[in-house]
Each structure stands twice: as structure tokens, then as C-alpha cells.
Amino acid sequence: MTVLEISGLSARAADTALLDDVSLALEPGRVLVVLGASGTGKTTLGLAATGRARPGIELSGSIRLAGSALLGRTGAELRRIRAGVVGHLPQQPSAVLDPVRRCGP
């Protein structure tokens, strides 16, 4: 089973192409590292891959996480699909991780 499968993913914001025809597959137990210069779409790809695309970003193509299609899902559906499968650690984790704030329910 493929944990993450992205096929023909493109992302646009207004008239600007952010991603163009990205495809990848991630097998269980493997680690994926996305490297590139500033402004090359790494964050856009990571957010899209976890069903967290920023408002105003139009996605096309296919994103499947643990066998479930992500595009067109509601927030509640996306949270259910992501639970226990994937996490996203931003470039500046100190901006979102507070050592005195509890994580989880």
C-alpha cells in the first residue's frame, strides 16, 4: 500500500503557477525530504499533500493519503483521514510548538 500518492498535481494562485504536474509515491516506512531554493513550492507541496492548502490556492490532479482521495474533502473528513497517518512539521517549528502548551485533546 502506498501511504501518499500524488499524481499530476498543479497549484495556482490567481494567474501564478505554484506547482506544475508534480507526481510522487511514498511507501510505508520511507522518509520523504523535499529540498529546493526559497519560493520553489516546497511549502505549497507539503501543505497540499496533507490536505492543508492555503485559502486561494486552486489545486488540480490527484492526492491520495492512505488510499483516500484528499481533493474536494471537508475539513472534518481531512482530519479523519490524516489522523495517525501523517504529520507536517513547518520550517520554523518554534513558531507553532510551545513547550508549555499541551498538544492533543
Stockholm file with secondary structure:
# STOCKHOLM 1.0

chainA/1-105         MTVLEISGLSARAADTALLDDVSLALEPGRVLVVLGASGTGKTTLGLAATGRARPGIELSGSIRLAGSALLGRTGAELRRIRAGVVGHLPQQPSAVLDPVRRCGP
#=GR chainA/1-105 SS CCSEEEEEEEEEETTEEEEEEEEEEECTTCCCCCCCCTTSSHHHHHHHHTTCCCTTEEEEEEEEETTEECTTCCHHHHHHHHTTTCCCCCSCGGGTCCTTSCCCC
#=GC SS_cons         CCSEEEEEEEEEETTEEEEEEEEEEECTTCCCCCCCCTTSSHHHHHHHHTTCCCTTEEEEEEEEETTEECTTCCHHHHHHHHTTTCCCCCSCGGGTCCTTSCCCC
//
